[in-house]
Amino acid sequence: MLTYIIVPTYNEADNLPKLLREIFALSAAKRVGVIIVDDGSPDGTGAIADEWAASRPGQVVAVHRSGKLGLGTAYVAGFHRALELGATRVLTMDADFSHNPRYIPAMLARGDAPRADVVIGSRYVPGGDMLYCPWYRKILSGGANFVAHTALGLKARDATAGFRLYRREVLESIDLDSIFSSGYSFLIEMLYLVQRKGWQVAEVPIVYEDRMAGQTKISRAEIFRALYTVARLSFRRFVRRR
């Protein structure tokens, strides 16, 4: 496989089979594999991942972790596995269909173009949008992006999106195990490190749809962790500029 898609899961038994079927129905699926990183889901998501891995050896890989250890560390575990498998590109997405698989071909195509070391499936470029999200989720997302742009100087319009495509060289240039953030704030810190390294970030429009099945994983604690991450990275940025 040239591209591996990392799908972190926790209690996604209702969504995972449908997601995998839709991914492998894509025309681009011939060169795509999926790495499912499951955090010990009590609803049997890990067993579903094992069944798919057995039916599609090499194309579906199941990584099991002992418990709910955070989105960021799940991404890092998936990155390491993808690099071990020889991936040239790694795509990250949620399992709940807020990131629709139909956008994967457009992201892969944009990643083939120059000046696209990282491709973001973006809600905040022309053609992007958010559907079925309550008003407070839209305010939270817009506010988080405003703070990230202002405090960290991030250039991407959608700095908090988890729908991303990375070239192998980008991941190899970053000490993944040293990234402090472990939850959703990992996305901000990762983009900050990518920009600091001088990699080029491109965005393609997507329509983000709030999950239809299961429960959201964003908690009040995650919001405070994100604010702390922005403050910590902003201080580092200020010190370096001094």
Backbone bond lengths (Angstrom), bond angles and torsions (degrees), N, CA, C in turn:
res aa  C-N    CA-C-N  psi(-1)  N-CA   C-N-CA  omega(-1)  CA-C   N-CA-C  phi
1 M - - - 1.453 - - 1.528 110.08 -
2 L 1.324 116.56 138.43 1.455 120.80 177.11 1.522 111.39 -87.50
3 T 1.318 116.28 -35.84 1.460 121.60 -178.52 1.518 109.39 -122.48
4 Y 1.322 115.86 131.45 1.458 119.91 173.71 1.523 108.77 -113.02
5 I 1.323 115.22 136.03 1.455 122.39 177.58 1.521 107.96 -100.24
6 I 1.319 116.81 122.67 1.462 121.44 178.01 1.525 108.72 -94.45
7 V 1.331 115.10 124.83 1.456 121.09 179.23 1.532 108.06 -122.59
8 P 1.331 118.71 99.90 1.464 120.35 174.37 1.536 109.51 -72.02
9 T 1.320 116.76 138.23 1.459 119.09 -178.07 1.528 111.71 -134.41
10 Y 1.312 113.50 144.78 1.464 122.09 167.56 1.522 106.58 -151.86
11 N 1.330 115.80 111.33 1.464 122.10 -177.10 1.528 111.71 57.62
12 E 1.327 116.10 56.66 1.463 121.86 178.64 1.532 111.06 -120.27
13 A 1.348 117.31 32.22 1.462 120.79 -178.43 1.530 112.11 -61.58
14 D 1.326 117.43 -31.06 1.463 120.74 179.97 1.527 112.28 -74.39
15 N 1.325 116.91 -27.30 1.465 120.40 -173.42 1.529 114.15 -100.89
16 L 1.338 117.69 -33.98 1.459 120.71 -168.72 1.530 114.03 -59.94
17 P 1.339 120.80 -47.94 1.468 118.72 -178.87 1.528 113.04 -59.64
18 K 1.334 116.27 -43.16 1.462 119.55 179.21 1.524 111.07 -64.83
19 L 1.335 116.64 -40.78 1.458 120.11 178.96 1.521 111.09 -60.14
20 L 1.328 116.97 -46.57 1.464 120.49 -178.84 1.527 110.89 -64.41
21 R 1.323 117.26 -40.59 1.469 119.41 178.38 1.524 110.70 -60.86
22 E 1.330 116.96 -41.88 1.468 119.56 -178.79 1.524 111.84 -70.18
23 I 1.331 116.82 -36.67 1.474 119.25 177.06 1.518 110.59 -62.26
24 F 1.335 116.87 -46.71 1.460 119.60 -175.33 1.518 112.73 -78.92
25 A 1.332 117.56 -6.42 1.461 120.79 172.40 1.524 112.20 -84.70
26 L 1.325 117.11 -11.53 1.463 121.22 -179.80 1.525 110.58 -69.95
27 S 1.329 115.26 150.41 1.471 119.31 177.69 1.519 111.33 -65.38
28 A 1.340 116.60 -27.66 1.472 120.73 -179.13 1.523 112.60 -80.76
29 A 1.335 118.07 -2.05 1.463 120.94 -171.18 1.523 113.46 -69.13
30 K 1.324 118.01 -16.26 1.465 120.05 -179.20 1.522 111.90 -62.48
31 R 1.320 117.85 -26.15 1.455 120.59 -179.27 1.523 112.02 -115.15
32 V 1.327 115.40 23.41 1.460 120.08 -176.65 1.522 110.37 -122.54
33 G 1.320 116.14 136.08 1.449 122.42 170.91 1.514 109.71 -119.21
34 V 1.315 117.08 165.42 1.455 122.02 -178.27 1.522 109.77 -127.16
35 I 1.324 115.39 131.41 1.463 122.06 174.15 1.521 107.59 -111.42
36 I 1.311 116.51 115.56 1.462 122.06 179.08 1.524 107.73 -97.40
37 V 1.313 116.60 119.88 1.464 121.67 178.69 1.522 107.26 -107.14
38 D 1.324 115.55 102.52 1.462 119.74 -175.39 1.518 111.13 -103.74
39 D 1.324 115.22 132.63 1.466 122.14 -177.93 1.526 112.02 -96.05
40 G 1.320 116.24 55.13 1.455 120.64 175.49 1.511 113.36 61.71
41 S 1.334 117.71 43.59 1.467 121.69 -176.73 1.524 111.35 -58.23
42 P 1.333 118.16 125.43 1.459 119.70 178.09 1.519 114.32 -72.49
43 D 1.339 118.26 -11.50 1.470 120.00 -178.32 1.529 112.88 -89.40
44 G 1.352 118.30 5.38 1.459 120.64 176.64 1.515 115.16 92.41
45 T 1.327 117.91 10.59 1.467 120.24 178.74 1.530 111.08 -58.15
46 G 1.332 117.31 -39.56 1.462 120.48 179.98 1.511 112.86 -61.25
47 A 1.322 117.40 -39.11 1.464 121.20 178.17 1.526 110.92 -65.99
48 I 1.341 116.72 -38.66 1.466 120.39 176.07 1.523 110.06 -62.34
49 A 1.337 116.61 -41.98 1.469 120.43 177.92 1.528 110.74 -60.44
50 D 1.325 117.22 -41.21 1.462 120.77 178.89 1.527 111.63 -64.35
51 E 1.327 116.87 -38.88 1.469 120.24 179.12 1.529 110.84 -63.01
52 W 1.321 116.10 -42.65 1.467 119.53 178.87 1.527 110.80 -68.40
53 A 1.319 117.22 -38.01 1.466 120.01 178.59 1.522 110.91 -64.12
54 A 1.331 116.69 -35.84 1.469 120.38 178.60 1.523 111.39 -70.82
55 S 1.335 116.99 -34.66 1.468 120.49 -177.93 1.524 112.71 -82.33
56 R 1.327 116.99 -21.73 1.474 121.41 178.96 1.531 109.26 -131.74
57 P 1.326 116.81 67.76 1.473 119.14 -176.14 1.528 111.78 -60.88
58 G 1.315 115.19 132.54 1.456 120.85 -179.16 1.509 113.76 87.77
59 Q 1.334 116.39 -29.49 1.465 119.17 -179.22 1.527 111.50 -94.25
60 V 1.325 117.07 -28.79 1.460 121.55 173.23 1.524 107.41 -120.89
61 V 1.331 115.76 127.47 1.465 122.01 -179.21 1.523 107.54 -123.16
62 A 1.322 115.99 130.93 1.463 120.82 178.65 1.519 109.78 -105.66
63 V 1.322 115.49 127.27 1.468 122.13 175.32 1.522 106.99 -115.62
64 H 1.332 116.43 123.57 1.462 120.83 -177.49 1.520 110.32 -108.30
65 R 1.324 115.13 135.25 1.461 120.65 176.38 1.532 108.41 -120.92
66 S 1.311 115.54 160.92 1.457 120.44 -168.33 1.515 114.24 -73.41
67 G 1.318 117.67 -19.99 1.460 119.88 -177.44 1.512 110.35 -172.97
68 K 1.320 115.60 -171.48 1.460 121.70 -178.25 1.523 108.82 -77.60
69 L 1.340 115.59 97.10 1.458 121.46 -171.60 1.525 113.23 -105.42
70 G 1.331 117.30 1.36 1.460 119.47 176.62 1.514 113.11 109.08
71 L 1.332 114.79 145.98 1.458 121.31 -177.70 1.527 111.83 -62.63
72 G 1.335 116.49 -43.58 1.457 119.99 -176.53 1.512 112.31 -61.32
73 T 1.339 117.38 -45.91 1.464 119.75 -179.74 1.523 110.80 -68.87
74 A 1.332 117.76 -27.85 1.469 120.38 174.54 1.525 110.17 -65.64
75 Y 1.340 116.80 -42.93 1.458 119.88 175.97 1.531 110.99 -59.67
76 V 1.336 116.26 -45.32 1.462 119.59 -178.17 1.528 110.57 -62.17
77 A 1.322 117.51 -43.01 1.467 120.43 177.10 1.525 110.33 -60.24
78 G 1.331 116.84 -41.17 1.457 120.40 177.80 1.518 112.48 -67.13
79 F 1.341 116.84 -40.70 1.466 120.15 177.46 1.520 110.92 -58.24
80 H 1.319 116.22 -48.49 1.461 119.48 -179.05 1.527 111.16 -59.61
81 R 1.323 116.54 -42.95 1.473 119.46 -179.05 1.518 110.70 -65.85
82 A 1.325 117.40 -41.62 1.459 120.74 -179.87 1.524 111.27 -63.63
83 L 1.326 116.90 -42.62 1.466 120.19 178.74 1.517 110.72 -64.67
84 E 1.332 117.43 -38.96 1.467 120.89 176.11 1.529 111.45 -60.44
85 L 1.325 116.04 -34.41 1.464 121.14 -178.40 1.529 112.50 -82.93
86 G 1.328 117.06 -1.00 1.464 120.66 175.75 1.505 115.29 86.66
87 A 1.332 117.64 20.95 1.462 120.40 -179.51 1.522 110.99 -62.14
88 T 1.318 116.23 138.84 1.465 120.48 173.30 1.522 111.22 -91.22
89 R 1.347 116.07 -23.45 1.462 121.26 175.61 1.518 108.42 -141.93
90 V 1.322 115.23 151.68 1.463 121.28 -179.93 1.523 108.40 -132.07
91 L 1.318 115.60 128.26 1.455 121.66 179.74 1.527 108.91 -113.38
92 T 1.316 116.82 137.03 1.467 121.10 177.86 1.519 109.10 -114.41
93 M 1.341 115.78 141.19 1.457 120.40 178.70 1.523 109.64 -156.75
94 D 1.335 115.92 160.02 1.453 121.96 176.54 1.520 110.22 -82.61
95 A 1.329 115.38 159.44 1.461 120.92 -178.65 1.518 113.04 -90.95
96 D 1.328 118.11 -3.83 1.464 120.92 -168.98 1.524 114.52 -97.51
97 F 1.350 117.08 10.33 1.464 123.71 179.50 1.520 113.53 72.11
98 S 1.329 118.75 7.71 1.459 118.69 168.00 1.527 108.95 -65.81
99 H 1.325 116.23 -28.70 1.466 123.15 170.12 1.528 106.82 -104.51
100 N 1.315 116.41 102.65 1.456 119.75 -174.41 1.529 110.78 -78.40
101 P 1.340 117.70 133.44 1.475 120.01 -179.39 1.524 114.04 -58.92
102 R 1.333 117.80 -19.57 1.467 118.71 -177.31 1.525 112.69 -63.05
103 Y 1.348 117.04 -17.45 1.462 119.64 179.92 1.530 112.81 -88.08
104 I 1.312 117.90 -7.47 1.460 120.30 -176.78 1.530 112.01 -60.18
105 P 1.349 120.72 -46.70 1.473 119.03 179.15 1.525 113.47 -57.09
106 A 1.343 117.56 -40.17 1.466 120.28 -180.00 1.524 110.88 -66.38
107 M 1.327 117.22 -36.39 1.461 120.04 179.18 1.527 110.47 -69.90
108 L 1.333 116.57 -40.39 1.469 119.26 177.80 1.527 110.92 -64.94
109 A 1.326 116.20 -40.45 1.466 119.88 179.22 1.526 111.06 -64.58
110 R 1.322 117.04 -41.75 1.473 119.86 178.12 1.519 110.28 -65.58
111 G 1.330 116.85 -34.12 1.454 120.15 178.59 1.506 113.72 -68.71
112 D 1.331 117.21 -18.43 1.468 121.03 177.11 1.521 112.03 -79.21
113 A 1.322 116.77 -16.07 1.459 121.27 -176.66 1.522 110.56 -84.43
114 P 1.335 116.74 160.76 1.468 119.30 176.10 1.524 111.82 -64.61
115 R 1.322 115.56 160.08 1.463 123.01 175.89 1.531 111.37 57.34
116 A 1.318 115.59 42.15 1.465 120.19 178.44 1.530 108.28 -143.30
117 D 1.325 115.57 63.91 1.461 119.73 179.24 1.531 111.02 -71.07
118 V 1.323 115.23 -32.55 1.466 122.14 173.68 1.524 107.07 -129.81
119 V 1.328 116.59 133.38 1.464 121.49 177.38 1.519 107.93 -117.28
120 I 1.322 116.61 128.18 1.463 122.68 179.84 1.520 109.69 -108.26
121 G 1.332 116.34 130.27 1.454 120.86 168.44 1.514 107.64 -77.73
122 S 1.330 117.03 105.83 1.460 122.01 -162.64 1.522 113.14 -108.73
123 R 1.337 114.13 137.36 1.467 121.57 174.57 1.512 111.92 -85.65
124 Y 1.346 117.42 -14.61 1.461 120.92 -166.39 1.518 113.91 -117.92
125 V 1.333 116.97 24.14 1.455 120.80 168.89 1.524 106.77 -113.08
126 P 1.342 118.30 162.10 1.466 119.57 -179.30 1.527 111.69 -52.64
127 G 1.308 115.75 129.17 1.465 121.47 -176.84 1.518 113.31 98.82
128 G 1.337 117.34 -15.21 1.454 121.35 178.33 1.523 111.06 -88.88
129 D 1.340 115.22 158.76 1.461 118.61 -177.90 1.531 109.41 -166.90
130 M 1.330 115.57 172.37 1.459 123.31 173.75 1.526 107.98 -126.43
131 L 1.339 117.02 128.59 1.453 121.55 -178.63 1.526 110.81 -119.64
132 Y 1.320 115.11 147.91 1.466 123.45 173.35 1.529 112.99 62.27
133 C 1.315 117.02 16.71 1.463 120.68 179.26 1.519 109.33 -94.73
134 P 1.323 118.54 135.87 1.462 120.13 176.35 1.523 110.19 -63.44
135 W 1.312 115.35 158.24 1.465 120.57 -174.18 1.522 112.30 -58.16
136 Y 1.361 116.77 -36.37 1.459 118.04 -177.15 1.529 111.71 -70.71
137 R 1.346 117.92 -27.70 1.462 119.64 175.44 1.529 110.72 -68.93
138 K 1.330 116.48 -37.68 1.461 119.86 178.35 1.525 110.69 -67.03
139 I 1.329 116.57 -41.42 1.459 119.94 178.25 1.524 110.42 -65.20
140 L 1.324 117.02 -42.34 1.463 121.38 178.79 1.520 111.39 -60.91
141 S 1.335 116.38 -45.26 1.470 120.27 -179.69 1.528 111.32 -65.57
142 G 1.335 115.92 -47.89 1.460 118.96 -179.88 1.513 112.13 -63.41
143 G 1.332 116.84 -40.25 1.465 120.27 178.67 1.518 112.34 -65.62
144 A 1.336 116.78 -41.05 1.464 120.16 179.46 1.522 110.80 -63.07
145 N 1.329 116.59 -40.16 1.461 119.28 178.53 1.520 111.72 -67.90
146 F 1.324 117.30 -39.46 1.466 120.66 178.61 1.527 110.22 -61.69
147 V 1.326 116.75 -45.63 1.458 120.49 -179.79 1.527 110.76 -63.85
148 A 1.331 116.57 -43.01 1.470 120.00 -179.53 1.527 111.30 -63.33
149 H 1.325 116.83 -41.05 1.470 119.93 178.77 1.524 111.02 -65.57
150 T 1.326 115.85 -45.09 1.456 120.72 -174.44 1.521 112.09 -71.33
151 A 1.322 116.59 -47.62 1.466 120.72 -174.12 1.517 112.98 -79.86
152 L 1.325 117.27 -32.58 1.474 120.14 -173.34 1.520 113.11 -111.60
153 G 1.319 117.64 -8.68 1.458 119.72 179.55 1.517 113.61 70.34
154 L 1.322 117.28 26.23 1.461 120.04 179.93 1.525 109.82 -69.88
155 K 1.323 115.86 136.11 1.463 120.67 -174.54 1.518 112.91 -90.36
156 A 1.319 118.00 -27.34 1.463 120.77 -179.30 1.517 109.74 -63.01
157 R 1.321 116.45 140.91 1.462 120.00 -179.47 1.528 111.20 -69.89
158 D 1.330 116.17 -35.48 1.461 120.62 -179.58 1.529 108.64 -113.05
159 A 1.321 114.64 88.17 1.465 120.08 -173.51 1.518 112.85 -83.88
160 T 1.327 117.73 -10.68 1.466 120.31 -176.81 1.526 112.40 -109.60
161 A 1.323 117.56 7.46 1.465 120.60 -178.29 1.523 110.73 -72.99
162 G 1.340 115.86 140.12 1.455 120.80 175.67 1.512 113.49 -98.33
163 F 1.334 117.38 -1.76 1.465 122.90 178.99 1.523 107.05 -90.01
164 R 1.348 116.25 94.44 1.466 120.67 -171.89 1.526 111.59 -139.65
165 L 1.321 114.25 150.44 1.455 121.93 174.72 1.521 108.33 -119.72
166 Y 1.334 116.51 124.05 1.463 122.05 -179.69 1.530 110.02 -114.10
167 R 1.313 116.01 138.30 1.460 118.91 167.57 1.523 109.78 -74.94
168 R 1.304 115.66 151.13 1.462 120.97 -177.93 1.524 111.58 -54.66
169 E 1.333 116.05 -41.96 1.460 120.45 -176.82 1.521 112.17 -61.49
170 V 1.326 116.51 -32.20 1.466 120.45 178.29 1.522 110.05 -64.15
171 L 1.319 116.30 -48.56 1.463 120.51 -178.77 1.519 111.55 -65.32
172 E 1.324 117.09 -36.61 1.459 120.46 -179.68 1.528 112.17 -70.64
173 S 1.331 116.88 -21.56 1.466 119.96 -177.96 1.528 112.59 -82.66
174 I 1.326 116.95 -9.95 1.462 121.72 -175.06 1.520 109.38 -113.61
175 D 1.310 116.18 136.30 1.468 120.91 175.20 1.531 107.42 -77.69
176 L 1.325 115.62 89.55 1.459 121.14 -172.35 1.523 112.43 -60.85
177 D 1.314 116.54 -36.46 1.468 119.94 -176.24 1.527 112.99 -73.50
178 S 1.323 116.62 -12.35 1.462 119.29 -179.77 1.526 112.55 -93.97
179 I 1.325 117.42 -3.10 1.460 120.33 -179.95 1.520 108.82 -67.37
180 F 1.304 116.17 125.09 1.461 121.54 -172.18 1.527 112.67 -74.52
181 S 1.316 116.87 -40.68 1.463 121.05 -175.09 1.520 110.94 -68.96
182 S 1.326 115.47 141.69 1.459 118.84 -179.11 1.525 112.73 -120.18
183 G 1.323 118.33 -18.78 1.450 121.30 -178.51 1.521 111.44 -100.68
184 Y 1.328 116.58 -145.39 1.465 121.08 -178.86 1.529 111.71 -65.75
185 S 1.326 116.91 -23.40 1.461 119.58 177.73 1.524 111.74 -66.31
186 F 1.337 117.17 -13.92 1.461 121.48 173.87 1.529 110.48 -55.29
187 L 1.334 116.65 -36.80 1.458 120.72 -176.80 1.520 111.14 -63.05
188 I 1.326 116.56 -39.74 1.465 120.67 178.13 1.518 110.09 -68.24
189 E 1.331 116.88 -46.19 1.462 119.65 -178.10 1.530 111.20 -64.69
190 M 1.312 116.86 -39.59 1.464 120.02 179.53 1.529 111.04 -62.51
191 L 1.328 117.00 -43.59 1.459 119.98 179.55 1.526 110.85 -66.89
192 Y 1.313 117.24 -37.07 1.466 121.72 176.19 1.532 110.42 -59.67
193 L 1.325 117.28 -44.87 1.463 121.57 179.91 1.519 111.37 -67.73
194 V 1.330 116.33 -38.78 1.470 120.84 177.90 1.522 110.36 -60.66
195 Q 1.336 116.66 -46.59 1.461 120.17 -179.05 1.523 111.15 -66.77
196 R 1.334 117.61 -39.06 1.464 121.05 178.65 1.515 112.13 -61.80
197 K 1.332 116.34 -32.79 1.459 120.80 179.36 1.530 112.61 -76.87
198 G 1.327 116.14 -9.45 1.461 119.50 177.92 1.514 114.76 88.48
199 W 1.332 118.38 11.18 1.456 120.45 178.08 1.521 110.33 -74.04
200 Q 1.325 115.89 149.74 1.458 121.95 -177.28 1.530 110.21 -89.17
201 V 1.317 115.65 132.45 1.465 121.77 -178.30 1.525 109.11 -112.33
202 A 1.336 116.13 128.32 1.464 122.43 176.02 1.524 108.72 -116.65
203 E 1.330 116.23 158.87 1.460 120.98 179.85 1.518 110.38 -131.68
204 V 1.325 115.90 141.14 1.463 121.87 172.55 1.528 107.46 -121.62
205 P 1.323 118.48 144.37 1.467 119.61 -176.48 1.525 112.54 -72.76
206 I 1.322 115.79 139.14 1.456 121.80 170.33 1.524 108.49 -134.96
207 V 1.301 115.55 157.71 1.464 121.13 170.74 1.524 106.63 -102.22
208 Y 1.307 115.13 112.21 1.462 122.46 179.66 1.523 108.22 -82.24
209 E 1.342 115.83 126.49 1.462 120.18 -179.27 1.522 109.34 -117.22
210 D 1.318 116.45 129.96 1.455 120.34 -179.94 1.523 109.86 -61.65
211 R 1.331 116.44 146.10 1.460 120.83 -174.51 1.528 111.59 -56.57
212 M 1.348 114.08 142.66 1.456 121.02 178.09 1.525 111.78 -95.81
213 A 1.353 117.19 -26.47 1.469 121.84 -178.45 1.514 109.44 -130.54
214 G 1.342 116.44 147.75 1.459 120.42 -179.62 1.522 110.91 84.20
215 Q 1.322 114.74 -175.46 1.455 121.09 -176.74 1.525 110.54 -117.58
216 T 1.338 115.78 145.83 1.456 120.03 177.89 1.520 110.51 -64.61
217 K 1.345 116.30 148.22 1.461 121.14 -177.89 1.531 112.07 -99.69
218 I 1.349 118.03 -0.03 1.455 120.75 -177.73 1.524 108.98 -82.76
219 S 1.312 115.79 121.50 1.462 121.30 -179.59 1.523 109.85 -114.12
220 R 1.332 115.85 171.86 1.459 120.29 176.30 1.520 110.71 -62.77
221 A 1.337 116.44 -35.72 1.467 120.45 178.29 1.527 111.11 -62.41
222 E 1.350 116.58 -37.24 1.464 120.11 178.94 1.531 110.63 -64.44
223 I 1.313 116.96 -36.40 1.463 120.83 179.36 1.528 110.30 -64.28
224 F 1.328 116.46 -44.03 1.468 119.86 178.92 1.533 111.05 -66.29
225 R 1.328 116.56 -36.48 1.471 119.10 177.33 1.526 110.75 -64.22
226 A 1.330 116.42 -38.26 1.464 119.92 178.78 1.525 110.86 -64.94
227 L 1.315 117.08 -41.53 1.463 120.26 177.69 1.527 110.86 -63.45
228 Y 1.321 116.13 -39.99 1.459 119.99 177.68 1.524 110.67 -64.44
229 T 1.326 116.68 -41.14 1.468 120.55 179.46 1.520 110.67 -61.14
230 V 1.326 116.82 -44.80 1.476 120.28 179.45 1.524 110.17 -62.38
231 A 1.330 116.99 -43.69 1.463 120.30 179.78 1.526 110.86 -62.98
232 R 1.324 116.84 -43.11 1.468 120.95 -178.44 1.527 111.32 -64.96
233 L 1.342 116.41 -45.19 1.464 119.72 -179.63 1.523 111.60 -70.60
234 S 1.327 116.62 -33.23 1.461 120.34 177.30 1.524 110.49 -63.86
235 F 1.330 116.48 -39.94 1.463 120.21 177.65 1.522 110.51 -64.50
236 R 1.336 116.89 -42.84 1.467 120.32 177.58 1.521 110.83 -61.17
237 R 1.317 116.46 -41.16 1.468 121.18 179.67 1.522 110.06 -64.20
238 F 1.329 117.58 -42.69 1.459 122.11 -179.92 1.528 110.40 -63.55
239 V 1.324 117.56 -44.15 1.464 121.90 -179.58 1.512 110.19 -62.73
240 R 1.330 117.93 -41.65 1.470 120.30 -179.21 1.530 110.36 -66.76
241 R 1.318 116.77 -37.94 1.467 119.34 -179.69 1.531 110.27 -67.67
242 R 1.339 116.29 -35.30 1.451 119.78 176.64 1.513 110.97 -63.95
